[in-house]
Amino acid sequence: MKYTRITALAAIGVAATLSLTACGSDSSGKDSSSKGSSSLSSSSSSPDSGSKPEGGSGSGGPEAGNAKPGSGEDTEAEAAANGATETGGKVTFCKTEDLAIDATDAAPDKDSGRIDITMINRGSTTCSATGFAGVDIKDADNTSNPIERGHAQPRVTTLKPGDAAVFDLAYDIDNTGGSLASPTNILVTPPNETHTVSLKWPAGAGDIKGAYTDVEVYPTHTTE
């Protein structure tokens, strides 16, 4: 009888041990599986970790696709800067060597000074004289004074061989006889050129009121 109890107790002990072992193995398996899952999740998300959120700076999200394109219509100033012709084509800019340039007094009255500078295309091809010419006025003391641009938009100015373009210098006339400016020459660099020509200050042009900084140059336009 005693032997039977001992055997029974031993059997129960073995069963309990086996049960605990199985539980321990189960728990360990779950931990291992969990770790593996966590590692896999981390690995699969890593390619996105460096990407920027949608719609953010530098993203290719919806906002990037909704950017509005330009109107495609050049303003006259933009067309002028690009050397576009009135028909939408493009021509090269006029070269100084192909232009006959002259300056004349064109004052409309005794108070408003104006010097018209005409450029005639003596070349064999159509060219563009669009924009502002560079202008310096040389004084009797041999100093050269750059002339500021007036507030005006350039107009497309295309010259066929023999065509003329004109631009003007505008200033107020000093009728007191006390002008400190003594202009002798006008140094002209056609639009988008680097070669300069020297023109005589027109005889009979009114004296400049103030300083050379008060003179303004305006963009070219055709004479038609």
C-alpha positions as CSV (number, residue, x, y, z in Angstrom):
1,M,0.0,0.0,0.0
2,K,2.8,2.4,1.0
3,Y,4.7,1.4,-2.2
4,T,1.6,2.2,-4.2
5,R,1.4,5.7,-2.7
6,I,5.0,6.5,-3.4
7,T,4.6,5.4,-6.9
8,A,1.5,7.5,-7.4
9,L,3.3,10.6,-5.9
10,A,6.3,10.0,-8.1
11,A,4.0,9.8,-11.1
12,I,2.3,13.1,-10.1
13,G,5.7,14.7,-9.7
14,V,6.9,13.7,-13.1
15,A,3.6,14.9,-14.7
16,A,4.0,18.3,-12.9
17,T,7.6,18.6,-14.1
18,L,6.6,17.8,-17.7
19,S,3.8,20.3,-17.5
20,L,6.1,23.1,-16.2
21,T,8.7,22.3,-18.9
22,A,6.0,22.5,-21.5
23,C,4.8,25.8,-20.2
24,G,8.3,27.2,-20.1
25,S,8.9,26.1,-23.6
26,D,5.6,27.7,-24.7
27,S,6.5,31.1,-23.1
28,S,9.9,31.0,-24.6
29,G,8.5,30.3,-28.0
30,K,6.1,33.3,-27.7
31,D,8.9,35.6,-26.7
32,S,11.0,34.5,-29.5
33,S,8.1,34.9,-32.0
34,S,7.3,38.4,-30.6
35,K,10.9,39.5,-30.9
36,G,11.1,38.1,-34.5
37,S,7.9,39.9,-35.3
38,S,9.2,43.2,-33.8
39,S,12.4,42.9,-35.7
40,L,10.6,42.2,-39.0
41,S,8.3,45.1,-38.4
42,S,11.3,47.4,-37.8
43,S,13.0,46.1,-40.9
44,S,10.1,46.5,-43.2
45,S,9.4,50.1,-42.0
46,S,13.1,51.3,-42.4
47,P,12.8,52.3,-46.1
48,D,10.1,54.8,-45.2
49,S,11.9,56.2,-42.2
50,G,13.9,58.6,-44.3
51,S,11.1,59.8,-46.5
52,K,9.4,63.1,-45.9
53,P,5.7,63.3,-45.0
54,E,3.3,63.8,-47.9
55,G,2.8,67.3,-48.9
56,G,5.9,68.5,-47.0
57,S,8.9,70.3,-48.3
58,G,10.5,68.5,-51.2
59,S,7.8,65.9,-51.3
60,G,6.2,64.5,-54.3
61,G,2.8,64.5,-52.6
62,P,-0.5,65.9,-53.9
63,E,0.6,69.5,-53.5
64,A,3.5,69.0,-55.9
65,G,1.1,67.6,-58.5
66,N,-1.3,70.5,-58.1
67,A,1.3,73.3,-58.9
68,K,-0.2,75.7,-61.4
69,P,1.8,76.1,-64.6
70,G,2.6,79.5,-65.9
71,S,0.1,81.2,-68.2
72,G,2.5,80.8,-71.2
73,E,1.9,84.4,-72.2
74,D,5.0,86.5,-72.1
75,T,4.6,90.1,-71.1
76,E,6.0,92.7,-73.4
77,A,8.9,93.2,-71.1
78,E,9.7,89.5,-71.0
79,A,9.4,89.2,-74.7
80,A,11.7,92.2,-75.0
81,A,14.3,90.6,-72.7
82,N,14.1,87.4,-74.7
83,G,14.6,89.2,-78.0
84,A,11.2,88.0,-79.3
85,T,9.7,89.6,-82.4
86,E,6.2,90.7,-82.7
87,T,5.3,87.5,-84.6
88,G,6.7,85.3,-81.9
89,G,9.9,84.3,-83.6
90,K,13.4,85.2,-82.4
91,V,16.1,87.2,-84.0
92,T,19.6,88.2,-82.9
93,F,20.3,91.5,-81.3
94,C,21.6,94.3,-83.5
95,K,25.3,94.7,-83.4
96,T,26.8,98.2,-82.9
97,E,28.9,97.8,-86.1
98,D,25.6,97.3,-88.1
99,L,23.9,100.4,-86.7
100,A,24.2,104.0,-88.0
101,I,23.6,106.1,-84.8
102,D,22.9,109.8,-84.5
103,A,21.8,112.2,-81.8
104,T,19.5,115.3,-82.3
105,D,17.9,117.9,-80.2
106,A,14.1,117.2,-80.0
107,A,13.1,119.4,-77.1
108,P,9.3,120.0,-77.2
109,D,9.5,123.3,-75.4
110,K,11.9,125.6,-73.6
111,D,11.6,123.7,-70.3
112,S,11.7,120.1,-71.3
113,G,15.0,118.8,-72.7
114,R,15.0,115.8,-75.0
115,I,17.7,114.2,-77.1
116,D,16.5,111.7,-79.7
117,I,19.0,109.0,-80.5
118,T,18.3,107.2,-83.8
119,M,19.7,103.8,-84.7
120,I,19.3,102.6,-88.4
121,N,20.0,99.0,-89.3
122,R,22.6,99.0,-92.0
123,G,23.1,95.3,-91.8
124,S,21.8,92.7,-94.2
125,T,19.5,90.8,-91.8
126,T,16.7,91.6,-89.4
127,C,17.8,92.3,-85.9
128,S,16.3,93.3,-82.5
129,A,17.1,96.6,-80.8
130,T,14.7,95.9,-78.0
131,G,15.5,97.3,-74.5
132,F,17.5,100.0,-72.9
133,A,20.7,101.3,-74.5
134,G,23.6,102.0,-72.1
135,V,24.3,105.7,-72.0
136,D,27.0,107.9,-70.4
137,I,27.4,111.6,-70.9
138,K,30.9,112.9,-71.1
139,D,31.5,116.3,-69.5
140,A,34.0,119.0,-70.5
141,D,36.1,118.0,-67.5
142,N,36.6,114.5,-69.2
143,T,34.4,112.7,-66.6
144,S,31.8,110.2,-67.8
145,N,28.4,110.1,-66.0
146,P,26.1,107.0,-66.4
147,I,22.5,107.9,-67.1
148,E,19.7,106.2,-65.1
149,R,16.8,104.4,-66.8
150,G,13.4,106.1,-66.8
151,H,10.3,104.2,-65.6
152,A,9.1,102.6,-68.7
153,Q,8.7,99.1,-70.1
154,P,10.7,98.1,-73.1
155,R,8.8,97.5,-76.3
156,V,9.6,94.8,-78.9
157,T,11.7,96.7,-81.5
158,T,12.6,94.6,-84.5
159,L,14.5,96.3,-87.4
160,K,14.6,95.0,-90.9
161,P,17.5,96.3,-93.0
162,G,17.0,100.0,-93.4
163,D,14.6,100.3,-90.5
164,A,15.2,102.8,-87.7
165,A,14.7,102.7,-83.9
166,V,14.8,105.6,-81.6
167,F,15.3,106.2,-77.9
168,D,15.5,109.5,-76.0
169,L,17.2,111.2,-73.1
170,A,14.9,113.4,-71.0
171,Y,15.8,116.2,-68.6
172,D,14.7,119.6,-67.4
173,I,16.2,122.6,-69.0
174,D,18.1,125.2,-66.9
175,N,17.2,128.6,-68.2
176,T,19.1,130.5,-65.6
177,G,22.4,130.3,-67.3
178,G,23.9,128.8,-64.2
179,S,24.0,125.1,-65.1
180,L,27.0,123.3,-63.8
181,A,26.8,120.6,-66.5
182,S,28.9,121.0,-69.6
183,P,28.1,117.9,-71.8
184,T,30.4,117.3,-74.8
185,N,29.6,113.7,-75.9
186,I,27.0,111.0,-75.5
187,L,28.5,107.5,-75.2
188,V,25.9,105.0,-76.5
189,T,26.0,101.2,-76.1
190,P,23.0,99.6,-78.0
191,P,20.8,97.1,-76.1
192,N,22.5,93.8,-75.4
193,E,25.8,95.0,-76.9
194,T,29.2,95.8,-75.4
195,H,30.6,98.1,-78.1
196,T,30.1,101.8,-77.6
197,V,29.9,104.7,-80.0
198,S,30.6,108.4,-79.1
199,L,28.2,111.0,-80.4
200,K,28.5,114.8,-80.2
201,W,26.2,116.5,-77.8
202,P,23.6,118.2,-80.1
203,A,24.3,121.8,-80.8
204,G,21.5,124.0,-79.5
205,A,20.3,121.5,-76.9
206,G,19.1,123.2,-73.7
207,D,21.4,123.2,-70.6
208,I,20.8,120.5,-68.1
209,K,19.1,121.5,-64.9
210,G,20.6,119.9,-61.8
211,A,23.1,117.1,-62.2
212,Y,23.6,114.3,-64.7
213,T,21.8,112.0,-62.3
214,D,18.6,114.0,-63.2
215,V,18.8,112.9,-66.8
216,E,16.9,109.7,-67.8
217,V,17.2,107.3,-70.7
218,Y,14.1,105.6,-72.1
219,P,13.8,102.3,-74.0
220,T,13.9,101.9,-77.8
221,H,10.9,101.9,-80.1
222,T,10.4,102.0,-83.8
223,T,9.8,105.2,-85.6
224,E,6.7,104.0,-87.3
